[in-house]
Amino acid sequence: IAGHLDVLTYISEYTRGRLAPALADRTRMAQLSPGVDVDRFTPDADGATVRERHGLGDAPVVVCVSRLVARKGQDVLVAGWHRVLQRHPGARLLLVGSGPAEAALRRAVAGRGLGESVVFAGPVAVEELPAYYAAGDVFAMPCRTRRAGLDVEGLGMVFLEAAACGRPVVAGTSGGAPETVREGVTGHVVEPRSPGAVADTLARLLDDPGRAREMGRAGRAWAEQRWSWTTIAATFEDLLDEP
């Protein structure tokens, strides 16, 4: 197939690394990632309505928006949540989405005595996603690679959508996910199999709301500059214009 292409695009450096060994050395490759609608995903999204809907009030909130499956790491968030509560007793973990891991997650919440500190929002309409990101103080999805690399994040658009909403992000190490974070600037990349490491990173962000907001502003600026559809379209246009 590569012999019939002018250029082969990839969504992340991780995917490039997976593709390259199967291609001839002469194959031209260029990154062309999905973009983020920065006019829809904004810090001005109505997170207050979501907080009211789920009884979150003014609590510190960590939000995760994703399918409820093992790779996304909600189980690790739940496993370490008691450590966050030790430092922030009123904190809430807002899990948005549905999936086959939901029953096990609910059992884990009950078994650990986490009670109402973990809120299952269920699936939400696409139109409501910006408000759910905005309802959180921190976005976290400690994704991990599974099944010998067959179950992996190609990139991780949720991190970029959360950043566009002005929220600091905590990502796992799976696949291209680390490429969505400027470490220490827009958020942190954590060891996704360590509940303690994940929880401590979240607690530190909740410890310092000013620093978290600063990271959120940096994430918003990065989303506009690097990941907006305007930027992605310009990259695509440049590819089409090349001889």
Secondary structure per residue as TSV (DSSP state, phi and psi in degrees):
chain	resnum	aa	ss	phi	psi
A	1	I	-	360.0	-42.9
A	2	A	G	-58.1	-28.7
A	3	G	G	-68.6	-14.1
A	4	H	G	-105.8	11.9
A	5	L	-	-109.2	149.6
A	6	D	S	-84.6	-39.2
A	7	V	-	-155.1	142.2
A	8	L	E	-108.7	124.1
A	9	T	E	-96.5	154.6
A	10	Y	E	-138.6	156.6
A	11	I	S	-92.8	-16.9
A	12	S	S	-157.1	161.9
A	13	E	H	-63.7	-29.9
A	14	Y	H	-61.2	-48.4
A	15	T	H	-67.5	-33.0
A	16	R	H	-59.7	-45.0
A	17	G	H	-62.3	-32.5
A	18	R	H	-76.0	-33.2
A	19	L	H	-80.5	-38.9
A	20	A	G	-54.5	-42.2
A	21	P	G	-62.1	-20.2
A	22	A	G	-91.3	-0.3
A	23	L	S	-113.5	156.5
A	24	A	-	-70.2	152.2
A	25	D	T	-60.0	-26.7
A	26	R	T	-81.2	-7.9
A	27	T	-	-66.4	125.3
A	28	R	-	-80.2	134.5
A	29	M	E	-130.1	147.3
A	30	A	E	-149.1	143.5
A	31	Q	E	-77.9	129.6
A	32	L	-	-141.2	89.3
A	33	S	-	-85.1	161.9
A	34	P	-	-63.2	157.9
A	35	G	-	-107.7	172.2
A	36	V	B	-115.1	134.8
A	37	D	-	-78.1	92.7
A	38	V	T	-75.3	-7.5
A	39	D	T	-83.8	-22.9
A	40	R	T	-97.6	-42.2
A	41	F	S	-91.1	98.4
A	42	T	-	-135.2	159.3
A	43	P	T	-64.8	-14.9
A	44	D	T	-86.1	0.6
A	45	A	S	-57.8	151.3
A	46	D	-	-82.4	73.5
A	47	G	H	-69.0	-23.2
A	48	A	H	-62.4	-37.6
A	49	T	H	-64.1	-41.1
A	50	V	H	-64.8	-42.5
A	51	R	H	-60.3	-42.1
A	52	E	H	-66.3	-42.1
A	53	R	H	-58.9	-38.3
A	54	H	T	-105.6	12.6
A	55	G	T	64.5	35.9
A	56	L	-	-87.2	-21.5
A	57	G	T	55.2	-132.8
A	58	D	T	-102.0	17.8
A	59	A	-	-64.8	150.4
A	60	P	-	-64.8	131.4
A	61	V	E	-126.1	129.0
A	62	V	E	-104.0	126.2
A	63	V	E	-115.5	141.1
A	64	C	E	-128.7	122.1
A	65	V	E	-113.0	112.6
A	66	S	S	-178.5	164.9
A	67	R	-	-61.7	146.2
A	68	L	-	-88.6	85.7
A	69	V	S	-136.8	161.0
A	70	A	G	-58.4	-39.9
A	71	R	G	-59.9	-29.8
A	72	K	G	-77.4	-17.5
A	73	G	T	86.3	15.9
A	74	Q	H	-61.7	-30.6
A	75	D	H	-63.8	-34.7
A	76	V	H	-72.5	-37.9
A	77	L	H	-58.6	-45.8
A	78	V	H	-66.4	-42.1
A	79	A	H	-62.3	-31.3
A	80	G	H	-101.1	0.9
A	81	W	H	-63.1	-32.0
A	82	H	H	-60.3	-29.2
A	83	R	H	-69.4	-36.1
A	84	V	H	-65.8	-42.2
A	85	L	H	-64.8	-28.7
A	86	Q	H	-61.3	-33.5
A	87	R	H	-97.8	-24.6
A	88	H	-	-137.4	79.5
A	89	P	T	-57.9	-26.6
A	90	G	T	-93.6	5.6
A	91	A	-	-67.3	154.7
A	92	R	E	-127.8	141.6
A	93	L	E	-107.0	115.2
A	94	L	E	-103.6	109.9
A	95	L	E	-99.8	115.8
A	96	V	E	-109.5	124.0
A	97	G	-	130.8	177.1
A	98	S	-	-139.4	167.6
A	99	G	-	161.4	177.2
A	100	P	T	-65.8	-16.9
A	101	A	T	-87.0	-0.9
A	102	E	H	-60.9	-45.8
A	103	A	H	-61.0	-43.8
A	104	A	H	-65.0	-37.4
A	105	L	H	-65.1	-41.8
A	106	R	H	-64.5	-38.6
A	107	R	H	-64.8	-40.0
A	108	A	H	-64.7	-41.0
A	109	V	H	-61.0	-46.4
A	110	A	H	-66.0	-44.0
A	111	G	H	-64.5	-29.7
A	112	R	T	-91.4	0.3
A	113	G	T	66.5	33.5
A	114	L	-	-83.2	-15.4
A	115	G	G	51.3	-132.6
A	116	E	G	-80.5	2.8
A	117	S	G	-74.0	-16.2
A	118	V	E	-113.4	123.4
A	119	V	E	-114.2	124.3
A	120	F	E	-95.1	109.8
A	121	A	E	-83.9	-18.7
A	122	G	E	76.2	-176.1
A	123	P	-	-71.4	146.6
A	124	V	-	-129.3	158.0
A	125	A	-	-66.2	148.4
A	126	V	G	-54.6	-37.4
A	127	E	G	-63.5	-22.8
A	128	E	G	-91.1	-8.1
A	129	L	H	-57.5	-45.2
A	130	P	H	-56.0	-39.9
A	131	A	H	-66.0	-34.8
A	132	Y	H	-70.6	-40.3
A	133	Y	H	-59.5	-45.1
A	134	A	H	-67.9	-21.3
A	135	A	H	-70.6	-19.8
A	136	G	-	-90.9	156.0
A	137	D	S	-88.9	-27.6
A	138	V	E	-141.2	141.5
A	139	F	E	-104.0	135.8
A	140	A	E	-141.2	133.3
A	141	M	E	-149.2	92.1
A	142	P	-	-79.0	68.3
A	143	C	-	-67.0	145.2
A	144	R	-	-133.6	148.7
A	145	T	-	-79.4	138.2
A	146	R	B	-132.4	170.3
A	147	R	G	53.5	51.4
A	148	A	G	53.8	36.9
A	149	G	G	90.5	-0.2
A	150	L	T	-84.1	-20.8
A	151	D	B	-114.9	97.7
A	152	V	-	-151.0	155.8
A	153	E	-	-82.7	125.3
A	154	G	S	-71.1	-41.6
A	155	L	S	-145.2	-77.6
A	156	G	-	123.5	72.8
A	157	M	H	-65.8	-26.8
A	158	V	H	-61.0	-33.5
A	159	F	H	-66.0	-38.4
A	160	L	H	-74.1	-36.5
A	161	E	H	-65.0	-41.9
A	162	A	H	-64.2	-41.8
A	163	A	H	-62.0	-41.1
A	164	A	H	-62.3	-27.6
A	165	C	T	-84.6	7.4
A	166	G	T	77.7	29.6
A	167	R	-	-113.9	137.9
A	168	P	-	-67.0	146.8
A	169	V	E	-119.9	146.9
A	170	V	E	-122.1	115.5
A	171	A	E	-116.4	155.5
A	172	G	-	-86.0	-175.2
A	173	T	-	-96.5	5.3
A	174	S	S	-67.8	126.3
A	175	G	T	52.6	-124.3
A	176	G	T	-88.3	2.0
A	177	A	G	-54.7	-42.8
A	178	P	G	-60.3	-21.2
A	179	E	G	-72.6	-11.9
A	180	T	G	-90.4	0.1
A	181	V	-	-125.6	133.3
A	182	R	-	-93.9	102.7
A	183	E	B	-53.7	125.9
A	184	G	T	76.8	-3.7
A	185	V	T	-112.2	-53.5
A	186	T	T	-106.5	-6.3
A	187	G	E	162.5	-155.3
A	188	H	E	-140.2	148.7
A	189	V	E	-105.0	130.3
A	190	V	-	-122.9	161.6
A	191	E	-	-70.9	111.4
A	192	P	T	-74.8	-11.5
A	193	R	T	-97.2	7.1
A	194	S	-	-114.1	98.8
A	195	P	H	-55.8	-36.1
A	196	G	H	-65.7	-44.2
A	197	A	H	-64.7	-41.3
A	198	V	H	-63.9	-48.9
A	199	A	H	-62.8	-41.5
A	200	D	H	-65.2	-37.0
A	201	T	H	-64.8	-43.6
A	202	L	H	-63.1	-44.8
A	203	A	H	-62.4	-38.2
A	204	R	H	-64.7	-38.2
A	205	L	H	-66.9	-39.0
A	206	L	H	-71.9	-26.7
A	207	D	H	-62.1	-32.5
A	208	D	-	-127.7	78.6
A	209	P	H	-57.4	-33.6
A	210	G	H	-63.1	-44.1
A	211	R	H	-65.4	-39.8
A	212	A	H	-61.7	-42.4
A	213	R	H	-65.6	-36.8
A	214	E	H	-62.4	-43.3
A	215	M	H	-62.6	-40.3
A	216	G	H	-61.0	-41.7
A	217	R	H	-65.1	-39.7
A	218	A	H	-65.5	-38.2
A	219	G	H	-64.6	-41.3
A	220	R	H	-60.8	-46.5
A	221	A	H	-62.4	-40.8
A	222	W	H	-66.6	-40.4
A	223	A	I	-60.3	-42.4
A	224	E	I	-66.1	-42.2
A	225	Q	I	-79.2	-38.6
A	226	R	I	-107.6	-30.5
A	227	W	I	-119.3	2.8
A	228	S	B	-68.6	156.4
A	229	W	H	-63.0	-29.0
A	230	T	H	-61.8	-44.9
A	231	T	H	-66.4	-43.8
A	232	I	H	-64.8	-41.3
A	233	A	H	-62.9	-38.3
A	234	A	H	-64.6	-39.0
A	235	T	H	-62.6	-43.8
A	236	F	H	-63.1	-41.8
A	237	E	H	-62.5	-41.0
A	238	D	H	-62.2	-39.1
A	239	L	H	-63.4	-41.1
A	240	L	H	-68.3	-29.2
A	241	D	H	-81.7	-18.0
A	242	E	-	-70.6	142.3
A	243	P	-	-68.4	360.0
